[in-house]
Amino acid sequence: MKSITIEGQLRTEYGKSATRQLRSQELVPGVIYGGAQEISFATSAKALRPLVYTPSFQLVELSLDGKTYRCILKDLQFDKVSDELIHIDLLELVEDKPVVATIPLKFTGTAVGVRAGGRLETKMKALKVKTLPKYLKEQIEVPVDALEIGANLRVSDVVTENYEILNSPRIPIVSIVTTRALRQAEAATAVPAKGKK
């Protein structure tokens, strides 16, 4: 599984002025949750870019004053005006402690419906799961080969090992829809048939 290494520093000063000071140095304040205690830190906005601006699910190796914390991304806050990252929350991975993570879906195979002229329409790009850190992976593979035109897969159809899926089981995640070209082709073949009567 992909991991990203980030250097940071422990925070010793808090409050609005301390936060403003950090941001003026292009540093982003953050908190690590989930471990023995909450840890406040700061790191450069530049170092966080490969973690924040990607659809990939990654582990974070955060190095603070000589100690490394294995984490996953928990939450992000952006400035409403400038859209700059202003705060990050990480979740520390503790071996026997379940974590909640959002893992991207990867649709595999070519659907029967697509081969017949339909179009694959993605409704969800990731699932929220609860699992132990050792079972975390980059993506959940979902085979779509058997999907026909008009059919869809729901959350309840996803088969996973060692994951408790937290999304509602009824939500569709992918469907095969009829394309305009296919509708026109069907209409064109239906017209001569009517003419023969």
C-alpha positions in Angstrom: 0.0 0.0 0.0 1.2 3.5 -0.8 2.6 5.6 2.0 3.7 9.1 2.2 6.4 10.5 4.6 5.8 13.9 6.0 8.1 15.9 8.4 6.4 18.1 10.9 6.9 19.7 14.3 5.1 19.5 17.6 3.0 22.5 18.5 3.7 24.2 21.8 1.6 27.4 21.3 -2.1 27.6 20.7 -4.8 30.2 20.1 -5.7 32.4 17.1 -2.4 34.4 17.0 -0.3 31.2 17.1 -2.4 29.7 14.3 -2.1 32.9 12.3 1.7 32.9 12.8 1.9 29.3 11.5 -0.2 30.1 8.4 2.0 33.1 7.6 4.9 30.7 7.4 2.8 28.5 5.0 2.4 25.9 7.8 -0.8 23.9 8.4 -1.8 23.1 11.9 -3.1 19.6 12.6 -4.1 17.0 15.2 -3.4 13.3 15.4 -6.3 11.4 17.0 -6.8 7.7 17.9 -3.6 7.1 19.9 -2.8 7.2 23.6 -3.2 11.0 23.5 -4.1 13.7 21.0 -1.0 15.3 19.4 -1.0 18.8 17.9 1.5 19.5 15.2 2.2 21.7 12.2 3.7 20.9 8.8 4.2 22.6 5.5 1.3 23.0 3.1 3.6 21.9 0.3 4.4 18.6 2.1 0.7 17.8 2.4 -0.2 18.3 -1.3 0.5 14.7 -2.4 -1.8 13.5 0.4 -4.6 16.1 0.0 -4.9 16.5 -3.8 -5.2 12.8 -4.8 -8.1 10.3 -5.0 -5.7 7.6 -3.7 -6.0 6.2 -0.2 -2.5 6.4 1.4 -0.8 5.8 4.7 0.9 8.7 6.3 4.3 8.3 8.1 4.4 11.5 10.1 7.7 12.3 11.7 7.6 14.7 14.7 10.7 15.4 16.7 12.3 12.0 16.0 9.2 9.9 16.5 7.1 8.5 13.6 3.4 8.1 13.7 1.5 5.8 11.3 -1.7 7.5 10.3 -4.5 7.9 7.8 -6.3 11.0 6.8 -9.3 11.8 8.9 -10.5 15.3 8.0 -9.5 18.5 6.1 -10.6 22.1 6.5 -10.3 24.6 3.8 -10.7 28.4 3.9 -14.1 29.3 2.5 -12.7 32.3 0.5 -9.2 31.3 -0.6 -9.8 27.5 -0.7 -6.4 27.0 1.0 -5.9 24.1 3.4 -6.2 25.5 7.0 -6.3 22.4 9.2 -5.8 18.7 8.9 -6.8 15.8 11.2 -5.0 12.5 11.1 -6.0 9.2 12.7 -3.2 7.2 14.3 -3.2 3.5 13.5 -3.0 1.3 16.6 -2.6 -2.4 15.7 -5.6 -4.0 17.4 -7.9 -0.9 17.4 -10.5 -0.7 14.5 -10.5 2.4 12.4 -13.0 4.0 10.1 -11.6 4.8 6.6 -13.0 5.9 3.3 -11.5 3.5 0.6 -11.8 4.2 -3.2 -13.7 1.7 -5.4 -12.1 0.2 -8.4 -14.5 -1.3 -11.0 -12.9 -4.3 -12.8 -13.8 -6.1 -16.0 -16.1 -5.0 -18.9 -19.8 -5.1 -18.3 -22.0 -7.1 -20.6 -24.2 -4.0 -20.9 -21.2 -1.9 -22.0 -20.4 -4.4 -24.7 -24.0 -4.2 -25.9 -23.7 -0.4 -26.3 -24.6 0.8 -22.8 -22.6 3.2 -20.6 -21.1 2.6 -17.2 -22.2 5.3 -14.8 -20.5 5.5 -11.4 -22.7 6.6 -8.6 -20.1 6.3 -5.7 -16.4 6.5 -5.8 -15.6 5.2 -2.3 -17.0 3.2 0.6 -16.8 4.0 4.3 -15.5 0.9 6.2 -14.5 -0.1 9.7 -11.6 -2.5 9.9 -8.3 -3.2 11.7 -5.2 -1.3 10.4 -3.6 -4.5 9.0 -6.5 -5.0 6.6 -6.4 -1.5 5.1 -5.8 -1.4 1.4 -5.6 1.1 -1.4 -8.9 0.2 -3.1 -11.9 -2.2 -3.0 -12.2 -4.1 -6.3 -15.7 -4.5 -7.6 -16.2 -6.8 -10.7 -18.9 -5.5 -13.1 -18.7 -8.1 -15.9 -22.2 -9.5 -15.3 -24.0 -6.1 -15.3 -26.5 -5.7 -18.1 -28.2 -2.6 -19.5 -30.6 -1.2 -16.9 -28.9 -3.1 -14.1 -27.0 -1.7 -11.1 -24.8 -2.8 -8.3 -25.7 -1.7 -4.7 -23.5 -1.4 -1.6 -25.0 -4.7 -0.5 -23.5 -6.4 -3.6 -19.9 -5.5 -2.7 -18.1 -8.5 -1.3 -15.3 -7.7 1.1 -13.3 -9.6 3.7 -12.6 -8.2 7.2 -14.5 -5.0 6.4 -17.7 -3.7 8.0 -19.2 -1.4 5.3 -20.9 1.6 7.0 -22.8 2.9 4.0 -26.5 2.1 3.5 -26.7 -1.2 1.7 -29.5 0.0 -0.6 -27.4 2.8 -2.3 -26.5 2.0 -5.9 -22.7 2.3 -6.6 -22.7 1.8 -10.4 -25.2 1.2 -13.1 -25.3 0.6 -16.9 -27.4 3.1 -18.7 -28.7 3.2 -22.2 -26.8 5.7 -24.4 -28.5 8.1 -26.9 -26.9 6.2 -29.8 -28.3 2.9 -28.6 -31.8 4.4 -28.2 -31.6 5.9 -31.7 -30.5 2.5 -33.1 -33.3 0.7 -31.3 -35.8 3.3 -32.6 -34.5 2.9 -36.2 -34.8 -0.9 -36.2 -38.3 -0.6 -34.7 -39.7 1.7 -37.4 -39.4 -0.7 -40.4 -41.0 -3.4 -38.3 -44.1 -1.2 -37.9 -44.1 -0.5 -41.6 -44.5 -4.2 -42.6 -47.9 -4.5 -40.9 
